[in-house]
Amino acid sequence: MKGKQKGFQKVGVSISDAAIAPYFISVDGTQYTVMLEGSTIPQGYYAGLEGAIRRIAHFKNLEALDQSTVTLHEYLENYKQIVNNIVELVK
């Protein structure tokens, strides 16, 4: 028999938190999918939760520094601050 069995239901959960807004993470049995609220287009697929959170931090860093020219140090410091903010908000 090919395909899914009759009555098959995919198990999943969505992780939504102020710390990662406007993004959320959709979790199924095999992957973590980063989504943007109000969009049906995935922002990326990740094997682990840490990778998904790091990608959200990357997106938030790009948004915060929009069209700026910064040094590598400034970019990394801002990224680190965003990651720390996410960690603090979920403690």
N, C-alpha and C positions, 0 to 999 in steps of 0.2 A: 504494500500500500504506500503510495506517495503522498506527500503533503502532511498537513496537520490532521489529527484525528478529529472527528465530529465532536463538538462540544469543547474543544481546546480553548482555554482562556489564558492569555499572556498575563503573567503576574508582573506588576510594576508599581512604582511609587514616584511621587514628585517631591523634590526638596525645594522649598521656597522659604526664604528668610530675608529679613531686612539687610543682613550683612552682605548678601550677594545680589540684591535687587539692583537693576531691573532684570537680572538673569535668574533662572532656576535650573535645577538639574533633574532630568527624568532618568530613573533607574529601572532597568529591566534585568532579566536573568543573566545577561552577558556584558552589558556596557552601561556607561554613564553618558548621557547626552546633555550638553549645555544648550539651553534654549533662551531666547530673549522674549520677555513678556510681550504679548500682542502679536507675535510672529509664529508662523508654523515652520519656518526654515531653521533647521538645527545649526548651531554655531560651532559644533564640533562633537566628535565621539571619542570617548576615553575608556581605557580598560580599568582605571582606578579612580576613586573619589578625589585623591590628591591631585591628579592630573587635571580633572575637571575644575577644581577650585583654583589651581594655578592659572588655568586659562582665563577664568573669570577675572582674576586679579590682573592679568595682562590686559584684558579688554578695558577694565576700569582705569588702568594706568594710561592707556592710549586716550581714553575719553578725557581724563584729567589734564593731560598734557597736550591736548588737541592743537595741532599745527604749530607747536613750539619747537624751538631748537634748544636742546638741553645737552649738557655733558653726560657722559656715561654715568658718572657718580650721581648726578641729579636724577637721572632716569631710574637707577637702581635704588636710590634712597626712597623715591616716591613709590616704587613697586613694593619695597619692603614695608613701608608704612601702610599701604593698602592691605597687604597680607596680614600684618599685625592687627589692623582694624577688624578684619574678618574673624581672626582667631579670638580677639577680645569679645566681640559681639556674640559669639556662640559658646562662650564659657559659662 
